[in-house]
Structure formats: structure tokens, C-alpha cells
Amino acid sequence: MTRAFLTAAFCLAALPVAAQSADDAVKARQGFFTMISTEMGTLSDMARGNTEYDEAAAVAAAQNLMALTGYDLPKLFVDGSSADDIDGTDALPAIWDDKDDFAQKYAALASATEGMDQAVAGGQENLGPALQAVGGTCRDCHQSYRAD
């Protein structure tokens, strides 16, 4: 149910992507990353013991991450929407210099989430390895393409 809702929400939100402004693209990207952060936070809190492990919640967060990373995020990196062009974004111009590498790094994130719902089931001890795999792909992309 949650995956279907997320997919529908993204489809509706992405309809005007081809004609949207750079400001709209930045807002859409930021919304996307907020959702990624929310789901990662749910899993991280459980992994650290800040929140009691709840298998159903962990699986749901992992499924949401899997659904989110199925979205074609690179298309939201439209010309004129880098940190050099617009205040309020951390997207480095390097993204536009090497769009193929950026897309590959995003594809690695999607790959890292494959089967994550099964990986986080069964106990708190399963969260760390799954989070490390996903977090590593986030770090790889941020090092090259995000201003801190």
C-alpha cells in the first residue's frame, strides 16, 4: 500500500518535469531527499537502539526506500539548477559535467536498496549491514556532487 502511494505521488508530482523551472526542480529534489532521509532515519534509530526494533516498521521503511530509488531522480537535475545557479541547493555543477557518472552513482543507490526489505527483517542486528551498504552509496555520491 505504501509503495503504491509513493509511486503514485511521484508520478503525479513529476508530470510537469519537462517544462518545470529550475526552482521547481530543486524543490522536487529536496522533497525526494527528505523522504529518503526520513526512511533512513527510521532504520538508523532502530539500528542504534534509539528506537525499539520493530520489524514491520523496518520492513516498511526499507520498502519505501526501494520504491523511492526506483524513481528517475537524475531527470530533476535540469540545467540552471546547480548551487552556482540557485541559492538553497547543494548540487555541485560537477553533476552537469559528468551526468553519466552521476546517474551511475544513483543507480548504485537503487541497487543497494534491492532486497533491503528482506535484509532488515529478523532482528536489529540485520539493520547495520543493510544501512552500511546504502549509506556507502550515499557517501560516494555526496563526496563528488554535493556541497557541504
C-alpha positions in Angstrom: 0.0 0.0 0.0 2.7 2.5 1.0 4.8 1.7 -2.1 1.8 2.2 -4.4 1.1 5.5 -2.7 4.7 6.7 -3.0 4.8 5.7 -6.7 1.5 7.5 -7.4 2.6 10.6 -5.6 5.9 10.7 -7.5 4.1 10.1 -10.8 1.7 13.0 -10.2 4.5 15.3 -8.9 6.7 14.5 -11.9 4.2 15.2 -14.6 5.4 18.8 -15.3 9.1 17.9 -15.0 9.9 18.6 -18.7 8.6 22.1 -18.5 9.4 23.0 -14.9 11.6 25.7 -13.8 15.0 25.2 -12.1 13.4 26.3 -8.8 10.7 23.6 -9.1 13.3 21.0 -9.9 15.3 22.0 -6.8 12.1 21.8 -4.6 11.3 18.4 -6.1 14.8 17.1 -5.4 14.7 18.4 -1.8 11.4 16.7 -1.2 12.8 13.4 -2.6 15.8 13.6 -0.3 13.7 14.5 2.7 11.7 11.3 2.1 15.0 9.3 1.7 16.3 10.8 5.0 13.1 10.0 6.8 13.2 6.4 6.0 17.0 6.1 6.6 16.4 7.8 10.0 13.7 5.3 11.0 16.2 2.5 10.3 19.2 4.2 11.8 17.3 5.0 15.0 16.4 1.3 15.3 20.0 0.2 14.5 21.4 2.5 17.2 18.9 1.4 19.7 17.4 4.9 20.0 14.1 3.3 19.0 13.0 -0.2 19.8 13.3 -2.6 16.8 10.0 -3.0 15.1 10.2 -5.5 12.2 7.1 -4.2 10.5 8.3 -0.6 10.6 11.8 -1.6 9.5 10.4 -3.5 6.5 8.1 -0.7 5.6 10.9 1.8 5.7 13.1 -0.4 3.5 10.2 -0.9 1.1 9.8 2.9 0.9 13.5 3.3 0.2 13.2 0.7 -2.6 10.3 2.5 -4.1 11.9 5.9 -3.9 15.1 4.8 -5.5 13.1 3.4 -8.4 12.3 7.0 -9.3 14.3 8.6 -12.1 15.9 11.3 -9.9 18.6 12.4 -12.4 15.9 14.0 -14.6 15.3 16.5 -11.8 18.8 17.9 -12.3 17.8 20.3 -15.0 20.2 22.9 -16.5 20.4 26.0 -14.3 19.6 24.2 -11.0 23.1 23.8 -9.5 24.4 25.6 -6.4 26.2 28.0 -8.7 22.8 29.0 -10.2 20.3 28.9 -7.3 20.6 29.6 -3.6 19.3 26.8 -1.4 20.7 23.8 -3.2 23.8 21.8 -2.5 24.0 20.3 -6.0 27.5 20.9 -7.4 28.0 21.9 -11.0 30.1 18.7 -11.4 26.8 16.8 -11.8 26.3 18.5 -15.2 29.9 18.0 -16.1 29.6 14.2 -15.7 25.9 13.3 -15.9 26.8 9.6 -16.7 28.8 9.2 -13.5 26.1 10.9 -11.5 23.5 8.6 -13.0 25.7 5.5 -12.2 26.1 6.6 -8.6 22.3 7.0 -8.3 21.9 3.5 -9.9 24.2 2.2 -7.3 21.9 3.5 -4.6 19.0 1.8 -6.2 21.0 -1.5 -6.4 21.9 -1.2 -2.7 18.3 -1.0 -1.7 17.3 -4.1 -3.7 16.1 -6.7 -1.3 16.5 -4.4 1.6 13.1 -5.2 3.0 14.2 -8.9 3.5 17.6 -7.8 4.8 16.2 -5.8 7.7 13.7 -8.4 8.8 14.5 -10.8 11.6 16.2 -8.5 14.2 18.0 -5.3 15.0 21.4 -7.0 14.1 20.3 -7.1 10.5 19.9 -3.3 10.2 23.6 -2.3 10.3 24.8 -4.2 7.3 21.9 -3.0 5.2 22.4 0.6 6.2 26.1 0.5 5.6 25.6 -0.7 2.0 23.0 2.1 1.3 25.0 4.7 3.3 28.1 3.9 1.3 26.4 4.8 -1.9 25.1 8.0 -0.5 28.6 9.0 0.7 30.1 8.2 -2.7 27.7 10.5 -4.5 27.8 13.3 -1.8 31.6 13.4 -2.0 31.6 14.1 -5.7 28.3 16.0 -6.2 27.1 17.7 -3.0 28.4 20.9 -1.4 28.6 20.6 2.4 
